[in-house]
């Protein structure tokens, strides 16, 4: 007799404030499979994962595990039943050790009630070894790279003896190389019988990893497909329905000028970056490629005044500029779209209108200095409409928006300042296919209008397709400078890792 599904949903529905997030969703997840959940932002993927993980409870329908009806009133109840989730936004304690994070609320104690740190360290080391990770149990989580923190999250889930592991956009901020290592771990878990739900916007990796794919659209179940029996275009069509969405990036237009408008000369930031020297022209999209910890983030923070340069010069249109804060950078025409919109870019509990106009409030006051609600509303509607976003509810909290629409609010906030230089650090992280297309088109439009864009991305294809030129950073230094069309994906990846120390068991080997 065949074993029952590991997890099954029967007519599951969920509403928030009278608005349906999931409507009568029914499908099955088989034991030991990698089951991908795909759909555009707002399709209901995150709500579904949170229902399975006990963060929310269904308003209708039922969940079953191994054929038995279950109801999780809390994440701990789900964990006790063998379900753990690794969120896109990691949920770790940065100032505590790896071992301490693995045992949060499950600490081991001696017979005398004292924390058994030696035993916890030993167990943590064993789990990390099983994941083929070289992370030390005593390492402070905040000192680890994002890829290493992801491993800690997975190790914690395994320590909880999870039968079902939910991975919500687990590599949205990882490089291609780091993603390959993660994929190896996911496959090892499958071979050990762990059932995995994999949520991702990157359909290429979904087809590489998943055994089956379930599609959601507008909170409804559309279908489940064996990966080997379907194609990416077919899945996209099911995701978007009758609406046609092209994922292609608009063709590049050459920079309007070959004269540099930005010159960086021997810039150094402590021991993490430099010295680096490069130029950027008006209307150019300059790509910055590098693995996690290569210095990419420090370069963006340095250009925006959030990290002070130790040595070196920055010139804007030939003029030497110096700044001690982001305010100085903004006055010289710089804007930054940070890697984490939730933690660094937006005030999630505040309305769309507040976020979209935060940097231009002084321009929206009456002559006597009072804030004009009409001007705020008009400015919000204008900027959001330019980004193809419905602006009927400017008072809606940003936290209620999909990832793609949150990113549009963040872009509108900075574009309202009319910058000369737009620093984009992974601008399509965690957004759906349609929002990606719109952001790509926006980048091309801004560059054609004379704005200089400096772009970093965890997706190598995105860098290759969007950039007019790509600089490769490794160990804080520029290792390569590739004009558009002069480098393949394989060559770019090789440049990113070939100049760094090759780690053992690299996923590119063999």
C-alpha positions as CSV (number, residue, x, y, z in Angstrom):
1,X,0.0,0.0,0.0
2,X,1.4,3.4,-1.0
3,X,2.3,5.8,1.8
4,X,-0.1,8.8,2.3
5,X,1.1,12.2,1.2
6,X,3.5,13.8,3.7
7,X,1.4,17.0,3.6
8,X,-1.9,17.6,2.0
9,X,-4.2,20.6,1.8
10,X,-8.0,20.3,1.4
11,X,-10.0,23.4,0.5
12,X,-7.7,25.8,2.5
13,X,-8.7,29.4,2.5
14,X,-7.4,32.5,4.4
15,X,-8.6,36.0,4.6
16,X,-7.0,39.2,5.9
17,X,-9.4,42.1,6.6
18,X,-12.0,40.6,4.3
19,X,-9.6,40.2,1.5
20,X,-8.9,36.6,0.3
21,X,-5.2,35.6,0.4
22,X,-5.9,31.9,-0.4
23,X,-9.1,30.5,-1.8
24,X,-10.0,26.8,-1.6
25,X,-6.4,25.5,-2.2
26,X,-6.0,21.8,-2.5
27,X,-2.9,19.7,-3.4
28,X,-0.5,17.1,-2.1
29,X,3.2,17.0,-1.2
30,X,4.8,13.6,-1.4
31,X,7.3,12.1,1.1
32,X,10.9,12.9,0.3
33,X,10.3,15.2,-2.7
34,X,11.4,18.7,-3.5
35,X,8.1,20.4,-4.3
36,X,8.4,23.9,-5.7
37,X,5.7,26.5,-5.1
38,X,5.7,29.3,-7.7
39,X,3.5,32.3,-8.6
40,X,3.8,36.1,-9.0
41,X,4.0,38.3,-5.9
42,X,0.6,38.4,-4.3
43,X,-0.2,34.9,-5.5
44,X,-0.5,33.5,-2.0
45,X,2.8,31.7,-1.7
46,X,4.0,33.3,1.6
47,X,0.6,33.0,3.2
48,X,0.5,29.3,2.3
49,X,4.0,28.7,3.8
50,X,3.0,30.6,7.0
51,X,-0.1,28.4,7.3
52,X,2.0,25.3,7.1
53,X,4.6,26.7,9.5
54,X,1.9,27.6,12.1
55,X,2.4,31.4,11.8
56,X,-1.2,31.7,10.5
57,X,-4.2,29.4,10.8
58,X,-6.6,28.6,8.0
59,X,-10.1,30.2,8.1
60,X,-11.5,27.2,6.1
61,X,-10.3,23.8,5.0
62,X,-7.9,21.5,6.6
63,X,-4.3,20.4,6.7
64,X,-3.1,16.8,6.9
65,X,0.2,15.2,7.7
66,X,0.7,11.6,6.8
67,X,-3.1,11.3,6.4
68,X,-3.9,12.8,9.8
69,X,-5.7,16.2,10.2
70,X,-3.5,18.7,12.0
71,X,-4.0,22.3,13.1
72,X,-1.0,24.3,14.2
73,X,-1.7,27.2,16.6
74,X,1.9,28.4,16.7
75,X,5.2,27.8,14.9
76,X,6.3,25.7,17.9
77,X,3.3,23.4,17.3
78,X,4.3,23.0,13.7
79,X,7.9,22.3,14.7
80,X,6.8,19.6,17.1
81,X,5.0,18.0,14.2
82,X,8.1,18.1,12.1
83,X,7.7,21.2,10.0
84,X,10.3,24.0,9.9
85,X,10.6,27.1,7.8
86,X,13.7,29.1,6.6
87,X,12.4,32.5,5.8
88,X,13.8,34.8,3.0
89,X,14.6,37.3,5.8
90,X,16.8,35.2,8.1
91,X,15.6,34.9,11.7
92,X,18.8,34.6,13.7
93,X,20.4,36.2,16.7
94,X,23.4,38.0,15.2
95,X,25.2,38.6,18.5
96,X,25.1,35.0,19.6
97,X,27.1,32.0,18.6
98,X,26.1,29.5,15.9
99,X,25.6,26.8,18.6
100,X,23.5,29.1,20.7
101,X,21.3,29.8,17.6
102,X,20.8,26.2,16.9
103,X,19.5,25.6,20.4
104,X,17.3,28.7,20.9
105,X,14.5,27.6,23.2
106,X,15.9,24.1,23.2
107,X,19.0,24.6,25.3
108,X,20.7,21.6,26.8
109,X,21.4,21.7,30.6
110,X,23.4,19.7,33.0
111,X,21.7,17.8,35.9
112,X,22.3,20.9,38.0
113,X,20.4,23.2,35.6
114,X,23.5,24.9,34.2
115,X,23.7,25.4,30.4
116,X,25.6,22.5,28.9
117,X,27.7,24.5,26.4
118,X,30.1,21.7,25.7
119,X,27.4,19.3,24.7
120,X,25.6,22.0,22.6
121,X,28.8,22.8,20.8
122,X,29.5,19.1,20.1
123,X,26.0,18.5,18.7
124,X,26.2,21.7,16.6
125,X,29.5,20.6,15.2
126,X,28.0,17.2,14.2
127,X,25.1,18.8,12.4
128,X,27.3,21.3,10.5
129,X,29.6,18.4,9.5
130,X,26.6,16.5,8.1
131,X,25.9,19.6,6.0
132,X,29.5,19.6,4.9
133,X,29.9,23.1,6.3
134,X,33.1,24.4,7.8
135,X,31.4,26.9,10.1
136,X,32.7,26.8,13.6
137,X,30.0,26.3,16.3
138,X,31.6,29.2,18.4
139,X,31.5,31.7,15.5
140,X,29.3,34.7,16.1
141,X,26.5,34.7,13.6
142,X,26.8,38.4,12.8
143,X,30.3,37.8,11.5
144,X,29.2,35.2,9.0
145,X,28.4,35.8,5.4
146,X,24.8,35.6,4.3
147,X,25.4,32.3,2.7
148,X,26.9,30.9,5.9
149,X,23.9,32.3,7.9
150,X,21.6,30.5,5.5
151,X,23.5,27.2,6.4
152,X,22.9,28.0,10.1
153,X,19.2,28.4,9.5
154,X,19.0,25.0,7.7
155,X,21.1,23.4,10.4
156,X,18.7,24.7,13.1
157,X,15.8,23.2,11.1
158,X,17.5,19.9,10.9
159,X,18.3,20.0,14.6
160,X,14.6,20.3,15.2
161,X,14.3,16.9,13.5
162,X,12.2,18.4,10.7
163,X,10.4,16.0,8.3
164,X,9.3,18.9,6.2
165,X,11.6,21.9,5.4
166,X,10.1,25.0,3.9
167,X,12.6,27.1,2.0
168,X,11.2,30.6,1.2
169,X,13.5,32.3,-1.4
170,X,16.5,30.7,0.3
171,X,19.1,32.1,-2.2
172,X,17.6,35.5,-3.1
173,X,20.7,37.3,-1.9
174,X,23.3,34.6,-2.7
175,X,25.7,34.6,-5.6
176,X,25.5,31.8,-8.3
177,X,28.4,30.0,-6.6
178,X,26.8,30.1,-3.2
179,X,23.5,29.0,-4.7
180,X,25.2,26.0,-6.1
181,X,26.4,25.0,-2.7
182,X,22.9,25.4,-1.3
183,X,21.5,23.2,-4.1
184,X,24.0,20.5,-3.1
185,X,22.7,20.6,0.5
186,X,19.1,20.5,-0.7
187,X,19.7,17.4,-2.8
188,X,21.5,15.7,0.1
189,X,18.5,16.4,2.3
190,X,16.2,14.8,-0.3
191,X,18.4,11.7,-0.4
192,X,18.0,11.5,3.4
193,X,14.2,11.5,3.1
194,X,13.5,15.2,4.1
195,X,10.5,16.6,2.2
196,X,11.2,20.1,1.0
197,X,8.9,22.9,-0.2
198,X,10.9,25.3,-2.3
199,X,9.6,28.8,-3.0
200,X,11.4,30.8,-5.7
201,X,10.9,33.3,-8.5
202,X,13.9,31.9,-10.4
203,X,12.2,29.3,-12.6
204,X,15.5,28.0,-14.1
205,X,16.6,26.8,-10.6
206,X,13.1,25.5,-9.9
207,X,13.4,23.3,-13.0
208,X,16.9,22.2,-11.9
209,X,15.9,21.2,-8.4
210,X,12.2,20.4,-8.1
211,X,10.5,17.0,-8.6
212,X,7.2,18.7,-9.0
213,X,5.9,22.3,-9.3
214,X,2.6,23.7,-7.9
215,X,1.4,27.0,-9.4
216,X,-0.7,29.6,-7.5
217,X,-2.4,32.6,-9.0
218,X,-4.4,35.3,-7.2
219,X,-4.6,33.0,-4.1
220,X,-6.0,30.1,-6.1
221,X,-4.5,26.7,-7.0
222,X,-3.8,26.4,-10.7
223,X,-2.1,23.0,-11.0
224,X,0.7,20.7,-10.1
225,X,3.2,19.4,-12.7
226,X,6.0,16.9,-12.9
227,X,9.1,19.0,-13.8
228,X,10.1,16.6,-16.5
229,X,6.7,16.9,-18.2
230,X,6.4,20.7,-18.4
231,X,8.4,23.8,-19.6
232,X,9.2,27.2,-18.2
233,X,7.0,29.0,-20.8
234,X,4.1,26.8,-19.8
235,X,4.6,27.5,-16.1
236,X,4.9,31.2,-16.8
237,X,1.6,31.2,-18.7
238,X,-0.1,29.4,-15.9
239,X,1.3,31.9,-13.4
240,X,0.0,35.0,-15.3
241,X,-3.1,33.6,-16.9
242,X,-4.4,35.5,-19.9
243,X,-1.9,38.3,-19.3
244,X,1.2,38.1,-21.4
245,X,4.5,38.8,-19.6
246,X,7.8,38.9,-21.4
247,X,10.8,38.4,-19.2
248,X,13.3,39.7,-21.7
249,X,15.4,42.7,-20.9
250,X,15.1,45.7,-23.3
251,X,18.1,46.1,-25.6
252,X,21.0,48.2,-24.4
253,X,21.6,51.7,-25.7
254,X,25.2,52.9,-25.7
255,X,26.1,55.6,-23.2
256,X,25.4,59.1,-24.5
257,X,28.8,60.3,-23.5
258,X,32.2,58.7,-23.1
259,X,33.3,61.4,-20.7
260,X,33.3,60.2,-17.1
261,X,30.8,61.8,-14.8
262,X,32.0,59.7,-11.8
263,X,35.7,59.1,-11.1
264,X,36.8,56.9,-8.2
265,X,40.5,56.9,-7.6
266,X,42.3,54.6,-5.1
267,X,39.3,54.4,-2.8
268,X,39.9,52.3,0.3
269,X,37.6,51.5,3.2
270,X,39.5,50.0,6.1
271,X,40.5,46.4,5.3
272,X,37.4,45.5,3.4
273,X,37.7,47.4,0.2
274,X,40.4,48.8,-2.0
275,X,42.2,50.4,-3.3
276,X,39.8,50.5,-6.2
277,X,39.7,52.9,-9.2
278,X,37.1,53.2,-11.9
279,X,35.0,55.6,-13.9
280,X,31.3,55.7,-14.9
281,X,29.8,57.7,-17.8
282,X,26.6,59.6,-18.1
283,X,23.8,57.1,-19.2
284,X,25.9,54.1,-18.4
285,X,24.7,51.0,-16.5
286,X,27.9,49.8,-14.8
287,X,27.6,46.3,-13.3
288,X,29.5,45.2,-10.2
289,X,29.9,41.5,-9.8
290,X,31.3,39.7,-6.8
291,X,30.7,36.9,-4.3
292,X,29.4,37.6,-0.9
293,X,32.2,39.3,1.1
294,X,34.0,40.4,-2.0
295,X,33.6,44.1,-1.2
296,X,30.5,44.9,-3.3
297,X,28.4,46.0,-0.3
298,X,31.2,48.1,1.1
299,X,31.6,49.8,-2.3
300,X,28.0,50.8,-2.4
301,X,28.0,52.0,1.2
302,X,31.2,54.0,0.6
303,X,29.8,55.7,-2.5
304,X,26.7,56.6,-0.5
305,X,28.6,58.0,2.5
306,X,27.4,55.2,4.9
307,X,31.0,54.0,5.3
308,X,33.8,56.5,5.4
309,X,36.7,56.1,3.0
310,X,40.1,55.6,4.6
311,X,41.9,56.9,1.5
312,X,41.2,57.9,-2.1
313,X,39.1,60.4,-4.0
314,X,35.7,60.6,-5.6
315,X,35.0,63.2,-8.3
316,X,31.6,64.1,-9.7
317,X,31.9,65.8,-13.1
318,X,35.5,66.6,-12.4
319,X,34.8,68.2,-9.0
320,X,36.4,66.6,-5.9
321,X,33.7,65.7,-3.4
322,X,33.9,64.6,0.2
323,X,31.2,63.5,2.5
324,X,30.8,62.3,6.0
325,X,27.2,61.1,5.7
326,X,24.5,60.0,3.3
327,X,23.1,63.5,3.4
328,X,26.3,64.7,1.7
329,X,26.0,62.0,-1.0
330,X,22.3,62.9,-1.6
331,X,23.2,66.6,-2.1
332,X,25.7,65.5,-4.8
333,X,23.0,63.5,-6.6
334,X,23.4,60.0,-5.3
335,X,20.5,57.6,-4.4
336,X,20.8,54.1,-3.0
337,X,18.5,51.1,-3.4
338,X,19.8,48.9,-0.6
339,X,19.9,45.1,-0.7
340,X,17.3,44.7,2.0
341,X,14.3,46.9,1.4
342,X,12.6,45.7,4.6
343,X,15.5,46.4,6.9
344,X,17.3,49.3,5.2
345,X,14.9,51.0,2.7
346,X,11.3,51.3,3.9
347,X,9.3,52.0,7.0
348,X,6.9,49.0,6.7
349,X,4.3,50.2,9.2
350,X,3.9,53.6,7.6
351,X,1.7,54.3,4.6
352,X,2.8,54.2,0.9
353,X,2.5,58.0,0.7
354,X,4.8,58.6,3.7
355,X,7.5,56.3,2.3
356,X,7.2,57.7,-1.3
357,X,7.6,61.3,-0.3
358,X,9.9,61.0,2.8
359,X,12.9,62.6,1.1
360,X,11.0,65.5,-0.6
361,X,8.8,66.6,2.3
362,X,10.3,70.1,2.4
363,X,9.2,70.6,-1.3
364,X,5.6,69.7,-0.4
365,X,4.9,72.3,2.3
366,X,2.8,75.4,2.1
367,X,4.5,78.8,2.0
368,X,3.9,79.1,5.8
369,X,5.7,75.8,6.4
370,X,2.7,73.5,7.0
371,X,2.6,70.1,5.1
372,X,0.2,70.0,2.2
373,X,-1.8,66.8,2.2
374,X,-2.9,67.5,-1.4
375,X,0.7,67.9,-2.6
376,X,1.8,64.7,-0.8
377,X,-1.1,62.8,-2.4
378,X,-0.4,64.2,-5.8
379,X,3.4,63.5,-5.6
380,X,2.7,59.9,-4.4
381,X,0.2,59.2,-7.2
382,X,2.6,60.7,-9.8
383,X,5.6,58.7,-8.9
384,X,3.8,55.4,-8.4
385,X,2.0,55.8,-11.8
386,X,5.3,56.3,-13.4
387,X,6.3,52.9,-12.1
388,X,3.1,51.2,-13.3
389,X,1.7,50.8,-9.7
390,X,-1.9,51.3,-8.7
391,X,-2.0,54.4,-6.5
392,X,-5.6,54.2,-5.4
393,X,-4.7,53.5,-1.8
394,X,-1.7,55.7,-0.8
395,X,-2.7,55.3,2.9
396,X,-2.1,51.6,2.8
397,X,0.8,50.4,5.0
398,X,3.8,49.2,2.9
399,X,3.9,46.0,4.9
400,X,0.6,44.9,3.2
401,X,2.2,45.1,-0.3
402,X,3.8,42.3,-2.3
403,X,7.6,42.3,-2.6
404,X,7.5,43.7,-6.1
405,X,5.3,46.6,-5.0
406,X,7.4,47.3,-2.0
407,X,10.4,47.6,-4.3
408,X,8.5,50.0,-6.5
409,X,7.7,52.2,-3.5
410,X,11.4,52.2,-2.6
411,X,12.3,53.2,-6.1
412,X,9.7,56.0,-6.2
413,X,11.1,57.3,-2.9
414,X,14.6,57.8,-4.3
415,X,13.6,58.8,-7.9
416,X,11.6,61.6,-6.4
417,X,14.9,63.2,-5.5
418,X,15.9,63.3,-9.2
419,X,19.3,61.7,-8.7
420,X,22.2,61.8,-11.1
421,X,23.6,58.5,-9.8
422,X,21.4,55.5,-8.9
423,X,23.1,52.8,-6.9
424,X,21.1,49.5,-7.2
425,X,22.2,46.7,-4.9
426,X,20.3,43.6,-6.0
427,X,17.2,45.6,-7.1
428,X,15.1,42.5,-8.2
429,X,15.7,40.4,-5.1
430,X,12.5,38.6,-4.2
431,X,10.3,40.1,-6.9
432,X,8.2,38.3,-9.4
433,X,8.6,38.1,-13.2
434,X,6.3,41.0,-14.0
435,X,8.0,43.3,-11.5
436,X,11.4,42.3,-12.8
437,X,10.4,43.2,-16.4
438,X,9.2,46.6,-15.2
439,X,12.4,47.3,-13.2
440,X,14.5,46.3,-16.2
441,X,12.6,48.6,-18.5
442,X,12.9,51.4,-15.9
443,X,16.7,51.0,-15.7
444,X,17.0,51.3,-19.5
445,X,14.7,54.4,-19.5
446,X,16.7,56.1,-16.7
447,X,20.0,55.4,-18.5
448,X,18.6,56.7,-21.8
449,X,17.6,59.9,-20.0
450,X,21.2,60.4,-18.8
451,X,21.2,58.9,-15.3
452,X,24.2,56.8,-14.4
453,X,23.3,53.5,-12.8
454,X,25.7,51.3,-10.8
455,X,24.2,47.8,-10.5
456,X,25.0,44.8,-8.3
457,X,22.9,41.6,-8.6
458,X,23.0,38.1,-7.2
459,X,21.8,36.9,-10.7
460,X,24.6,36.7,-13.1
461,X,22.3,36.7,-16.1
462,X,20.8,40.0,-14.9
463,X,24.2,41.6,-14.8
464,X,25.2,40.3,-18.2
465,X,21.9,41.5,-19.9
466,X,21.6,44.9,-18.2
467,X,25.1,46.2,-17.9
468,X,27.0,48.2,-20.4
469,X,30.2,47.2,-18.6
470,X,30.9,44.8,-15.7
471,X,33.6,45.3,-13.0
472,X,34.5,42.1,-11.0
473,X,35.4,42.5,-7.3
474,X,37.2,39.9,-5.3
475,X,38.9,40.4,-1.9
476,X,38.0,44.1,-2.0
477,X,39.8,44.7,-5.3
478,X,38.8,45.0,-9.0
479,X,40.0,41.9,-10.8
480,X,38.4,42.4,-14.2
481,X,36.6,45.0,-16.4
482,X,34.4,43.5,-19.1
483,X,32.8,45.6,-21.8
484,X,29.3,44.5,-22.9
485,X,29.3,41.5,-25.1
486,X,33.0,40.6,-24.2
487,X,32.3,38.0,-21.5
488,X,30.2,34.9,-21.2
489,X,28.4,33.7,-18.1
490,X,31.0,31.0,-17.5
491,X,33.8,33.5,-17.9
492,X,32.2,36.0,-15.5
493,X,31.7,33.3,-12.9
494,X,35.3,32.2,-13.4
495,X,36.5,35.7,-12.9
496,X,34.4,36.0,-9.7
497,X,35.9,32.9,-8.1
498,X,39.2,32.4,-10.1
499,X,40.8,35.4,-8.4
500,X,39.7,34.2,-5.0
501,X,40.7,31.1,-3.2
502,X,38.9,28.1,-4.6
503,X,37.0,26.4,-1.9
504,X,37.1,22.6,-1.6
505,X,34.3,20.6,-3.2
506,X,33.3,23.6,-5.3
507,X,30.0,23.0,-7.1
508,X,31.6,24.1,-10.3
509,X,34.0,21.1,-10.2
510,X,32.7,18.1,-12.0
